[in-house]
Amino acid sequence: MFARLTVFTLTCFSFTLLVLSCDDETKSNNLALIGRWEIVQGFRNQRQTETLSGTYFRFGDDGKMITNLPIGPEEPMDYTVSHNEIRQKSTPPIKYIIQSLSDSTLVLDLELRGMQFEMHFQRAEASPLPEPVQDTL
């Protein structure tokens, strides 16, 4: 009886740790995504393509994203992050797989109309604030 209770307790504890660690990963990915990302290299069906050049994503901390990827209108849309997935809440919904994410680079995979896309992004530099004009009079 004691052995069963111990096994049950350890199983519940392990499951709780797993759930909590996954939640931390999701929060970490969500925070790391916030900002503007500009494409540096794109692949369609494992072949480099220039048709994606100029593509960008902007993820806000308000749960809204915007992209000029030609899969819908270029307007803010809701998104969620769960583990290594970004779900764009559009019609139809779009799922991006996060292959890698660092403070300066992002690699996303996307399957669209039977084609596989891999997109390599670099974090865009924040635009500097304009220097205040000094009055010389």
Secondary structure, DSSP 8 states (H G I E B T S, - for coil): -HHHHHHHHHHHHHHHHHHHHHHHHHHHHHHHH-EEEEEEEEEETTEE-STTTT-EEEE-TTSEEEE-STTS-SS-EEEEEETTEEEE-SSS-EEEEEEEE-SSEEEEEEEETTEEEEEEEEE--------------
